[in-house]
Structures are given as C-alpha cells and as structure tokens.
Amino acid sequence: MESYNPAGNSLIEAIKKRMRNLHKSKRELALDLHINPTAMTPMFRRNSMQVSKLWNICTVLKHNFFYDLAHKFDSNNPQTNETVINQMQTQINELTKEVERLKIENEVLLKVVGK
C-alpha cells in the first residue's frame, strides 16, 4: 500500500515541470540517464525516489531538486511543520489500523489451517 507522500508527489511534479520547461520528454530523459525509457512511467508513478536517481536527474536537468525539497520544509515555518506532522500522524494512524486488520486476518488464517 503506497500512501500519499506530499514531498514525493511535489518532487515528481517539479521534475515534470522542469522537463516541460526544457521541452524534454520522458524518453529523452531516460536516454540521458542511460536507463530504459519504459522505466520512466513507473518511476513517475511512485511517491518516492532513490537519492542516486534524483541526483542523476538533477545533473541531467541542471536543477537542484534537493534544494527545493529542503526549502519546502523550512524549519522556520511552523505551519509547514505542523502540516507535515499532521500528515505523518494520519499516515501512522492508517498504518496502525492496517496492522491490526492484518493481525486479525493472520489469526483467522492460522485457525483455518489448524496451527
């Protein structure tokens, strides 16, 4: 279950915007990154990205997305911090509920198979 990740989603949108500004397609970016163009679609659907991939994208697109991310969550902005904390708490609550559901499901399955 992939949950909403505001940092990841805004990062992907920022990369797409930079690509549009440079008139660069996903295929062209893939070729510049020396990866299979078919790998681009799943990469753009995920809400996270490996640092090494982001580094390579920064290099190819000549833009520092790390800087953008760092300033998006400015520690001097309590509203941003509160928003991030609330989003994380919501995610924790959802995951806790899922863990409880899976524990119950596991117990039922163990009873069914007789263990």
C-alpha positions, 0 to 999 in steps of 0.5 A: 500500500503506497500512501500519499507522500506530499514531498514525493508527489511535489518532487515528481511534479517539479521534475515534470515541470522542469522537463516541460520547461526544457521541452524534454520528454520522458524518453529523452530523459531516460536516454540521458540517464542511460536507463530504459525509457519504459522505466520512466512511467513507473518511476513517475508513478511512485511517491518516492525516489532513490537519492542516486536517481534524483541526483542523476536527474538533477545533473541531467536537468541542471536543477537542484531538486534537493534544494527545493525539497529542503526549502519546502520544509523550512524549519522556520515555518511552523505551519509547514511543520505542523502540516507535515506532522499532521500528515505523518500522524494520519499516515501512522494512524492508517498504518496502525489500523492496517496492522491490526486488520492484518493481525486479525486476518493472520489469526483467522488464517492460522485457525483455518489451517489448524496451527 
